[in-house]
Every structure is written in C-alpha cells, then in structure tokens.
Amino acid sequence: MTHTTTARRTTLLYLLPWLLTLALFWLYPLLHSFYLSMTDYELLASESHFVGLANYIELFNDQDFLKALLNTAIFVVGTIPFTTVFALGLALLVNRRIPGAQIFRSGYFIPSITSLVVIALIFTNLYSRGGYLTMLCDLVGIPTPERGFLFSEGTALPAIMAMDVWIASGYYMLLFLAGLKSIPEEQYEAAALDGASAWSSFWTITLPQLRPMALYVILINTIKSFQVFVEIFVMTKGGPLNSTLTVVYFVYDRGLHKFLMGYASAAAYVLFVLIMIFALIQMRLFGVGRSTAE
Amino acid sequence: MLTPCCFTQHFCVVKKLVMITIVALLAGCGGSDDDTKIRLTFWQFWTSPDVKPTIESLIAEYEQAHPEIEIDLVDLTWSDGHEKIVIAFSTGSAPDIVELGSDWIGEFALKGVITDLTDFHDSASSDLMMWEPARVDGKVYAVPWLLGTRVLFYNKDLLDLAGIETKEAPRTWDQLLDYSTRISNLELGVPVYGFGSNSAERHRLYKKFLPFLWSNGGAILSEDGTVSLLDQPEAIAALEYYVSLSDAGYMESQRGLDDKFLAGELGFIISGDWLLRRIANQSPQFDVGTALIPTPDTSDVSVSFAGGEYLTLNSQSKQKREALKFISYLVAEDADYDFCNAVGSPTPANRGAASRILSEADSLSETFLRQIETARTPPVHPEWVHIEEILEKAVEKAIYHKSTPASALGTARSEIDKLLVK
C-alpha cells in the first residue's frame, strides 16, 4: 500500500459522514422526487402510475400555480434590490470608525438570528387592524387597509416583502462588511493623495472590489427568496384570495396537505429549473471567472 | 426561507427518511426492556403542561391495573402532526393507537390504514356522542374522545348600552344583525363594534359560515354525496346573510377577534371553548354571556359546527384487542371526565362525563353542552380537503365582494360536482 492511497483513504474516511448525509438526504431525495414528478404518487395510496409529463402540463393550466409563480416573481423582484441596497448602505455606515458601531452591527444582525416564526408572529400583530403600524399610520394620517395589512388583497404580499427586507438586510450587511474589510486601506490612501473625492473612490475602488461579494449576496438572496415559505405559512397561508400564494407554499399545500406528492414534486422541479436559470443569468451578468482572468 | 438542509424543495422526502430513522432508533431503544410486556404505542397531541400530566396519570393508572401492558406515549404537535401521521402510515411505522382530528378520519379510513371498529361502536354507541365523522361507507372507524363546538359569545354591557334592556342574546338572524349595527353605532370614546367576523383565515373561515348554512336548512353535499347543494336557495340566503353580517362587523383573525372581545370592544363573536379558558384566566371587566348560534327564525334548530378528537386503531397493529381495551378505558366516563377537566373543555364525548360536567357547569359552559346536541360535522368524503378549499374560497370571494354570494356558490357547486364524478 503506497503512501498516497492511504492518505486518500483517510481523506475519504473523514469525508464519509458528510458524503453519506449528502447522498442520503440530498442527492437521493432530489433524484427520487424527479421520478415522483412523473407519477401520480399520493401519500397513503397503495399504488402509483407513471404519467410522463402530465403533471407538468396540468401545472401550467392550474390558475393557482400560475398565480403562485407570479407572486413569487413579485416577491423576488420586489425584495432583492431593496435588501441589497440596504445591506450595502448599512455596511458602509457601520464600517466607519464611529463610537458604538459594534452595537449597530449587532443590532442590525439580530433579526437574522431570531426565529423566523417568532418574527412572523410579531409582525402579524404589528400588521393587524389594532396593531401598532395601523395606529401609527392613523396618527400621521396615512390611510390603512380596512381589514388590516395581512388580510387585504393589495397589501398582504407587500407587507410580507417589507418584513423580509428588514430581516434579510442585516445578514447581508455582515457579508458586505466582510467584503469591505478585505479592501486594502492603501488604495483609499493613494486615491486621497491623488485628490479623489469620497464618491469617486467609492465608485472606482469600493464597488468593483465588492463585486464577488455582491454576486454572492444577490445569488443567495435570490435562491432564498424564490423559496419563501415560513412567512407565508405563519402569516397568511397563501390568502387572502391567493394574493400571497407562493410556489413553495403551493408545493407544501399540494404535497403535504392534499397528499398529491407527484404533482407537488413537479411544481418543485419547475421552481428548481427557474432558480437555476436565474442563477446562471446572474453569474453571467456579473462575469464570474472574469476577475481571475484579469 | 428554508433551512439549509431543506435547500431543495424536496423536504417532503427528506422528512420521510428522517421519520424512518427516528422510528428505527425508537424501535432500537425499546429492545432492552422487559419483553414479556405487551407494548402499545399511543400518539397524541396533548403536550401542554396542564393536560399532559393528566394523560400520563391516566396511563399510569391503566398500567397498574393491567401489569402486562406498557404504553409508550409519543407527542405530536398541531403544526406538523398530521404530516407525521401520514408519513408513518405510508412507511408502515405508525403506532397502535393514534389520535385524529375529526376531519382526518375519512381520509385514513378510505385508505384502509385504520381499523373498522363497527363492532365496538355497536356495543358503545349510546355511551358516546358524535359518531358521524367516524362513519365511512356505513362502517365506523374511530372512537370519539373529546368534542368541540362553536357558540355565540356576547358582551352584556354593550347590549345594555345599545339599549337592549333585556340584555338577552339575539335568537334570530335579524336580531343579531340589528343588535350588531346598534352596538357598532355607539359613541363610547373607544370604537366598539357589533359582530366580530373572521377574515380570510385558511381552515377557519368555512367553519364560521357552516352554522349559518346548516341552520338555514342548507347543506354542502346531498344526502347520498353525489351532488353539491351549495347553489340551492338556502345556501345562497345563508351566505348573503353572512356577508351582510360581516359588512356590518369588524373583520379580523380569530385570535384578533378573541383579543378584541376580551378587551370589551366587540358585542358578539362566534368562538370555541378556548375562549372559555381565556375568560376564566383573564376575568374580563364586563359581563360575558354565551348563547346558541342564532337561527333564521325562532322555530329553527341552531346547528353549529362541531369537531373533535378521535381515537383510532392502526389496521396493521398486532395487538388490536389490547389497544381497543385501552381506547375504551380512555373514553369511559371517569377517564374522559378527568381528561376534559384538565383540558378545560366542557364537551367530553362520553355522555356520562358530559352530564357530570353539566351538573357542575356555569351558564357559559352549559351553552356548549346544549349546542353540541344539535351540532354537525362536515361531511366525510374522500375529496373533503378539496371541497373544504372550494367552499372556503367561495365564502372568501363573497365577503371580500369579489363576486356575489350566488355566483360564488354557483362556481363552487360546479367545481365540487366535478370532483364528485371523479
């Protein structure tokens, strides 16, 4: 036995727990659910049949699914720019050497380490008809929806989106902060010597060097936003009138509430493909790999 | 947002695997115990510190009387208990005895995973109430344990202020609407409202509409279950009335309505026994009354919504006789009485326990026992989850004024009929 094969075996042995978990809880379900998406499998049913693409065809004729797709798209497009800009703004603010910056940093990060269910319950109260937000709006004369924010068709989804921006900004702020810390101080000093304004050094030094981090932030956030579920489950269950129905909630409802596992798997695969397409587009837009070539 | 392990959307399958692992581990742990004992597993939902000790002591008492039996208690939660039960049955790892909500019995019975208990029913039918949700295709699959219904709670002080001198609860629909409007029009400094109406909360809204439908002689499905009757005049009139009540009232989630009622700012709400417990704990600053849900006319029967907790027997269980004996112990008068007292529910399934509770009950709880006598459960049907959703969406559309009650129910009827011919 040579030295390298022993080393390789040791490595493999160390990796085994992770590999096994990956195969058992990730890879196998992934492949199996692809198979399920082409069957009419129902939980508790004694048999299932292969139905080919029938589930996928039915999905695109299902008004609820189309609505879920639209709502998810609105959610993604409506939250990501705000979250990213807020996160970057907060990172720039707390990156300055000001007294108490640490406190602000932890403060903005707290929502990310708080249970999402707890936050969702708190916001359910805030948004309710007798809640503080309604009272505040009444005080300054902003009209509020008659049935409370979460039970009015027009405001339910935006209300959840706003909450989500609030939760997520702190986490991505931390990532941007890490990116900011890795930019060498000398570059700013050199720029200052050359008489560059704060604005132009932000534009030419900070932003380009934050690019990999920005890509990472937007990518991860896109994937997470496409999968929005807990907020919906706790706050509205897709209502009122389907105005907050999202794709993952649809998958949950059809799969675990109505037991239509085959159909739910097909919906999950549509989402999977969508997320993949978006991720590829974003990576292309940000020119992944370009920086290494430079 | 999902946790990293649920990075893909296939958490369902992951859950299944996790369940298998957990069950395998549990089974592994059990091996070391005394093998001469008969072990029964019992899955149930009562985890609160008020109730769990009572269940445990009931079990301890039973084990003492039957030394050959050992009962493994496993707790479920309402948020994912249903999924766990489904997964356990579909992987063959379900317990001997499992507690089911009344509206779940149909689906499990129709899949053949729970035991036909018709013989038990025939011997115990008169001791227990509310067998209807357990009856599937002429057979009985579950044993009623604890029941629940909805009644009208009202604020006597607000009635008085609105000039209803008798302070008596409304008995007819017209009275309810009239009193509600009068309370809503009161000028008291703080805004008060007449009727608390449920907003579009899933799996809740339809339960609030059904008493009006049923009290008006309407039904969701025909007697033989072949067609929907939702487009019949009785149903349309009921929804029209419900919409007018909702328009005149204050719309919130159930939780929000209960809070507002306890704060003394609502005249009427339809609520369940959980509100009794909150009233007992918080003793609100006004005179509370409960009454049967109003009917179109004084001569009509008030038919409320009922549900309950039922005990079922796994059809794969190897110790059905012992398990059934334990079930019959739990639903017997003494055990059911203790259990209901721990829960704070006035409506046990056991008639003996119910009359004992009635003899001790205050006027608030008494209404529940009168209401349950005529209350009804939704029809048992293989497509019920879909029917429920169609019905609820029709009510939703009507109270949000997206369509008229007649057209919302007309659409619902044709959608349900399509399911029924499947």
Interface residues (C-beta under 8 A of the other chain):
Chain A: L24 F25 W26 Y28 P29 L30 H32 S33 L36 L43 L44 A45 S46 L116 T124 S128 R129 G130 E146 R147 G148 F151 E153 K224 Q227 V228 F229 V230 E231 K237 G238 G239 P240 L241 V248 V251 G255 L256 H257 K258 F259 M261 A264 S265 A268 L271 F272
Chain B: M1 L2 C5 F7 T8 Q9 H10 C12 V13 V14 L17 V18 H82 E83 V86 I87 F89 S90 E107 F108 K111 G112 V113 S199 A200 E201 R202 H203 Y250 M251 E252 S253 G256 D259 K260 V385 H386 K393 E396 K397 Y400 K402
